[in-house]
Amino acid sequence: SQSLSKGTSPAAKVFNFVVAAGEVGSGTPNASWGRHFSNLAPRGDLQTVGGVLEGLDGTCVELIQLKPRDANGSVAFAEETLVERVREVLTRSSGSDGEAVGVAVVHVVCGSKTGLVYPSAAVTARLQSEWGPRVLLVADCCQLRCRLSAVRTAYADQGMLCLLTASKFFAAPPF
């Protein structure tokens, strides 16, 4: 929404859903919340982990974490909870003139550290159908724990923004 990008409405907010909390990188919550995830900035400056990124006021992004496992460690996807929470935050985020100003960013995990793929294609299609451009689906393919062809067919062709770094290869041995 224009209110979100221009910061013209106090109701303008990004609701960032990390759906595989504990299964993705340890810096994911802070990065998704608009905060520093490392003591060292890319230019070498020191910063405080958890400190708000320059240019953000600290309230424009709300982090919502959903764990894909129950208390016993068994896989227990809470897809209906995800759909309900997206509906809840987007319904309550409107400007004083009734304009819809909130945006939900939903983290789609394309193979967690333990091999989870979450949420399902049916749920992402449902969110897209119900909310259109107010839901931004971001496919986390960073570790490339899926076939390269799936990045396009399962995610990009479905309208998702795809993150791809294969960053584990950057830290691999040089042989």
C-alpha positions as CSV (number, residue, x, y, z in Angstrom):
1,S,0.0,0.0,0.0
2,Q,1.1,3.6,-0.6
3,S,0.6,4.4,3.1
4,L,3.0,1.7,4.1
5,S,5.7,2.8,1.6
6,K,5.3,6.5,2.4
7,G,4.8,6.0,6.2
8,T,1.7,8.2,6.0
9,S,-0.5,6.1,8.3
10,P,0.3,5.0,11.8
11,A,-1.7,1.8,11.0
12,A,0.7,1.0,8.1
13,K,2.6,-2.1,9.2
14,V,4.4,-5.1,7.8
15,F,3.4,-8.3,9.6
16,N,6.2,-10.7,9.0
17,F,5.4,-14.4,9.5
18,V,8.3,-16.7,10.1
19,V,6.5,-20.0,9.9
20,A,9.3,-22.4,10.7
21,A,10.8,-20.7,13.8
22,G,13.6,-22.9,15.1
23,E,14.1,-24.6,11.8
24,V,15.6,-21.8,9.9
25,G,18.8,-19.7,10.4
26,S,19.3,-18.2,13.9
27,G,19.4,-14.6,12.4
28,T,16.0,-15.0,10.6
29,P,13.8,-13.6,13.4
30,N,15.9,-10.4,13.8
31,A,16.3,-9.9,10.1
32,S,12.6,-10.4,9.6
33,W,11.8,-7.9,12.3
34,G,13.9,-5.2,10.9
35,R,16.7,-5.6,13.4
36,H,20.5,-6.4,13.2
37,F,21.2,-10.1,13.3
38,S,25.0,-9.8,13.6
39,N,27.4,-7.7,15.6
40,L,29.3,-6.9,12.4
41,A,27.8,-4.8,9.6
42,P,28.6,-5.6,6.0
43,R,31.0,-2.5,5.9
44,G,32.8,-3.7,9.0
45,D,31.1,-1.4,11.5
46,L,30.0,-2.7,14.9
47,Q,26.3,-2.8,15.8
48,T,24.1,-4.3,18.4
49,V,22.3,-7.6,17.7
50,G,18.6,-6.9,17.9
51,G,19.1,-3.2,17.4
52,V,16.6,-1.6,15.0
53,L,17.8,-0.9,11.5
54,E,18.5,2.7,10.6
55,G,15.5,4.3,9.0
56,L,12.9,2.2,10.8
57,D,11.1,3.3,13.9
58,G,10.9,-0.1,15.5
59,T,7.1,-0.3,15.3
60,C,6.5,-0.6,11.6
61,V,7.3,-4.4,11.5
62,E,5.6,-6.9,13.7
63,L,7.3,-10.4,13.9
64,I,5.0,-13.4,14.2
65,Q,6.7,-16.7,14.7
66,L,5.0,-20.0,14.2
67,K,6.8,-23.2,15.2
68,P,6.2,-26.2,13.0
69,R,6.7,-28.7,15.9
70,D,4.8,-29.5,19.0
71,A,6.2,-29.6,22.5
72,N,7.4,-33.2,21.9
73,G,9.3,-32.3,18.8
74,S,6.9,-33.9,16.4
75,V,5.9,-32.1,13.2
76,A,2.7,-30.3,13.8
77,F,2.1,-27.7,11.0
78,A,-0.3,-25.0,12.2
79,E,-1.6,-24.0,8.8
80,E,-5.1,-23.0,9.9
81,T,-3.4,-20.9,12.7
82,L,-1.3,-19.2,10.0
83,V,-4.4,-18.5,7.9
84,E,-6.3,-17.2,10.9
85,R,-3.4,-15.0,12.1
86,V,-3.0,-13.5,8.6
87,R,-6.7,-12.8,8.5
88,E,-6.6,-11.2,12.0
89,V,-3.7,-8.8,11.4
90,L,-4.9,-7.7,7.9
91,T,-8.4,-7.2,9.1
92,R,-7.3,-5.0,11.9
93,S,-4.8,-3.0,9.9
94,S,-6.6,-0.2,8.2
95,G,-6.1,3.5,8.1
96,S,-8.5,6.1,9.6
97,D,-10.2,6.3,6.2
98,G,-10.7,2.6,6.0
99,E,-7.9,2.0,3.6
100,A,-6.2,-1.4,3.9
101,V,-2.7,-0.5,4.8
102,G,-1.2,-3.6,6.4
103,V,0.8,-6.2,4.5
104,A,1.6,-9.7,5.5
105,V,4.9,-11.2,4.5
106,V,4.7,-15.0,4.7
107,H,8.0,-16.9,4.9
108,V,7.6,-20.1,2.7
109,V,10.3,-22.6,3.7
110,C,11.6,-24.7,0.9
111,G,13.5,-27.2,2.9
112,S,14.4,-26.4,6.5
113,K,17.5,-27.8,8.3
114,T,15.4,-30.9,9.0
115,G,13.8,-31.1,5.5
116,L,10.5,-29.4,6.2
117,V,8.6,-27.7,3.4
118,Y,6.1,-25.3,4.9
119,P,3.4,-24.0,4.5
120,S,1.7,-26.1,1.8
121,A,1.0,-25.0,-1.7
122,A,-2.7,-25.2,-0.9
123,V,-2.4,-22.8,1.9
124,T,-0.2,-20.3,0.0
125,A,-2.7,-20.4,-2.9
126,R,-5.5,-19.8,-0.4
127,L,-3.7,-16.8,1.1
128,Q,-3.1,-15.3,-2.4
129,S,-6.7,-15.9,-3.4
130,E,-8.1,-14.3,-0.3
131,W,-5.8,-11.3,0.1
132,G,-4.1,-10.7,-3.2
133,P,-1.3,-8.1,-3.0
134,R,-1.7,-7.7,0.7
135,V,0.1,-11.0,1.2
136,L,3.7,-11.3,-0.1
137,L,4.9,-14.8,-0.2
138,V,8.7,-15.1,0.1
139,A,10.1,-18.5,-0.8
140,D,13.2,-19.2,1.3
141,C,15.3,-21.2,-1.1
142,C,18.6,-19.8,0.3
143,Q,20.2,-23.1,1.1
144,L,19.0,-24.6,-2.2
145,R,17.5,-27.7,-0.3
146,C,15.2,-28.3,-3.3
147,R,15.7,-28.9,-7.0
148,L,16.7,-25.8,-8.9
149,S,13.7,-26.4,-11.2
150,A,11.4,-26.3,-8.2
151,V,12.5,-22.7,-7.5
152,R,10.8,-21.7,-10.7
153,T,7.9,-24.1,-11.0
154,A,6.8,-24.4,-7.4
155,Y,7.6,-20.9,-6.2
156,A,8.4,-18.2,-8.8
157,D,5.7,-19.3,-11.3
158,Q,3.2,-19.1,-8.4
159,G,4.0,-15.4,-7.8
160,M,6.4,-15.8,-4.9
161,L,9.5,-13.8,-4.4
162,C,12.4,-16.3,-4.3
163,L,15.4,-15.9,-2.1
164,L,18.4,-17.9,-3.3
165,T,21.9,-17.6,-2.1
166,A,23.3,-21.2,-1.6
167,S,25.2,-19.5,1.2
168,K,26.4,-22.7,2.8
169,F,28.6,-23.0,-0.3
170,F,30.4,-19.8,0.6
171,A,31.6,-21.2,3.9
172,A,32.6,-24.6,2.4
173,P,36.2,-25.9,2.4
174,P,38.2,-24.5,-0.6
175,F,38.7,-27.9,-2.2
